[in-house]
Amino acid sequence: MWRWQRHYAEEGVDGLLRDKTRPPGKASHTIADNYGTHNHARVIAWLDRHSRWNFHYTPTSASWLNAVEGFFSALTRKHIKRGVFRSVVDLQAAIDRYIEAHNNDPKPFVWTQSANRILE
């Protein structure tokens, strides 16, 4: 089973708590989009109780700022959109194949505009 099959606020908070890569006591800043589970009342309450965790939300309708959104957009257009999947397992396998192929030939993202131009 994939770790994030459902999109519940509790899964996001649990994921933060399970993450062992962040040193204890050190402030953690997480950039998140405005998806409902990221700013759910339970997540906000949890953040209020855990002051070292800080969420910074991207503006609404600014998915182009999020590299993950671009990745999922390409995955959908190039691999899933016209596919036929007879089960969730088939869909997951197709996604895994895309990720493997993508990772075997990675290409860095290069901004084509300056930060000042983007902010304009």
N, C-alpha and C positions, 0 to 999 in steps of 0.2 A: 504494500500500500504506500502510495506517495505521502509524504509528510504533510502536504498542504492541500489535500483533496477537497476539504471544505474550507469555507472562509469565515470562520468564527473568530470573534474578538479574543476569546480565551486561547485559541491556538497561537495567535500572535504573541500574546503575553507569555505563554508557556515556552514558545520558541526563544524569547529573550532570556528567560530564566535558565533554559537548558544550554545556552550558548556559553561554552567554557573558554572561548578565545579572548574575552574581555577580562582584564585583570580586576579582581575584586576591589571595590572602593573607587575605581577610576571612573570619571564621568564618561558617559557614552552618548553620542549624538547620532540619531538615526533619521535619515531623510525618508519620508513616506509621502505617497500621494494621498488624495482625499477620499480614497475608497472607504466605504462605510465602516469596515472593521478596524481601520487604522485610527479613526477618531470616535469610536463607539464610547458611550458613557463609561463602560467597564474599563476600557483602556485608559481613558482620561483619569478615572479614579485610581487605577493602578499606578499611573505615572505620578499622581499627586502623593502617593505613599512611598515612591521610590525616586527620590530626588536626583540620583545620579544619572537617571535615564532622561534624555531630552529628545523629543520628537520635533522635527522641523518639517512642515507640510509644504509640498509644492503647490503653486497656485492652481485653482480649478482650470481645466481646459489647457493645461500646460504639459500634456503627456510627452511632448517632444523633448522636454528637459530630462526625462527619465530614460536612461539607456535600456532598462529592462523592458519598458513599454515598446521601444523600437525593436528589441529582440523578439518579443512576443508577436509584434505586428508582422515581422518577416517570417517567423515560424508559421503563423496563420496563413499568410498569403502564399508562401512557397511550398508548404507541406501539408497543411490540414484542410484548407478551404474546400478543395474539390475531392478530398479523400472519402473513402467509404470505410467505416470502422464498425465492425460487427459487435464490438464490446468495448468497455472501458480499457480492458487490458490491451486490445489492439491499438487503441488510440495512444495509450501510454507507450507502447512499443514504438509507434511511429514518432512520437515526440523524442524518445530516447535516441532513435536513429538520427534524427535531425541534430540533436545536441552533440552526439558523437562526431558527426560529419563537420559540424560547425567548429568544434574544438580541435579537430584534426587539421583545419586550415583557418586559423583565427586571423582576423584583420582588425587592426586597431581603429577605433572611431576617431576621426579627425574633424574638428570643428572647421567649417568653411567660412565662418564669420568671426570677427573679433568680439570680445566681450562687450565693448562699447556699442557696437552695431546691434548685437542681440538685445541689449538693454533698451535701445531706442525703440 
